[in-house]
Amino acid sequence: MQVVMLGGARVDDLRGAPAQRERGPEYVVVLVSYGFEGIPWLERVYQATALWDALEMGDQADIHCYTAPEFLRRRTSLRVIADIVERGLLLFEDTVHSAPVPAMRSHPD
C-alpha cells in the first residue's frame, strides 16, 4: 500500500460538520497501491470490501481501490475522492519504498 485514507460522514462528524446536512456514506476508504496494477477494478473493490467488518465498524464502507496513476486522476474527477483528500484522514502513506503518491495535495502538479 502506498496510501490509505478514510473519509465519510463519521469523519466529517469528528471534524465538526453540522448535523443538518446530507450525510452521504458513513465511511469511505481509499486504498492506493501499485499492487493493484493488472487487477480489474471491480475485483479489487470486491476483495477489499470483503475485508471490511461492518458489524465491528458500525456501518458499511464505500471502498475505492486505485493504482497511483488512477488515484491522481480520480482526485480531480470524483468529488468524493477530492473531499477525502481535502478533509479526510490520512491513515498511512508510504514514502520509503517507492515513488510517493502526493495524497494530501489538493491540486496535482
N, C-alpha and C positions, 0 to 999 in steps of 0.2 A: 504494500500500500504506500502510495505517495502522499495522499491527503484523505482525511476523514473529517467530515463536517456534519453538524447537527443543527437543524432549524425546525420550524413549525410553530404551532400555536403555543405549545408548552414553553419553548424557549422565549417566544415573544412575551408570554406572561412573566417569566423571570426577569425580563428586561424592562418591565413596567408598561407594557402595551395596555391601552384602555380596555375595559371589559366589554363595552359595546362596540364590537367590530365583527367583521366576517372572519371567523377563526381559521378556516382552511384546515389542512391536515394537522393532527396533533403533533406528529413527528415527521420530519423529512430528513433522511440520511443521504449524504453524498459520499460516495466512495470513488476515489480516483487511483487507478493502478495501471502501470504498464503491463501487468499480468493479464489484463482484460483483452489485450490485443489478440485478435483472431477468434474470440469467443462472441457469438451473437449476443446483441444487447439484451434480448428477451431472456436468454439463458442466464446471463449474469444476474439480472434482476430476480428471476425465479429462485436461483440458488441463494442469493443474499437475503431475500425475503423469508425464505425457509429458516434462516438462522435467527431471525428477529423473534423474540419471545414476547408476544403481545400481552399475555397474561402477567408476566413479570414486570413489563414496562408500563402497563396500564392502558395501552391502546396500540392500534396498528401504526405502521410507519409506511410512508411512501419512500421507496429506496431507489436511488439513482446511481448507476454504476457506469463510470466513464473511463476511457483511456485519457491520458493527459491532453492530447490534442482535441479530443471530443469535449472535455471539460472547458478548455479555453474558448471553444466556440459556444458552448451552451450557456456559459455565464453571461454572455451578452445577448443570446437569442431566447432564453427561457427566463421569464420573470421570477419564477420560484427559485431558480439557481442564483440569479442575481441578488435576490433578497437574502439568501443564506450567506452568500459571500459578504454582503453588506452588514447583516445583523446577526448571523448565526454564530455558533460556537465552533472554533477550530479545535478539534479534539486531537488531531495528530497531523504532522507534516514532516515527511522525511526529507531532510536537506543534506543527508550524508551520502546515501548510496547511489544516487543518480541525479540527473538534472532536476533541480527543484521546480515544482509547479507553483507559480505565483498565485496561490489560492486567495489570499486576502486582499489583493489589489483590486479596487473597484473597476478599474479600466485596464484592459490589456495594453501592452506596449505596442 
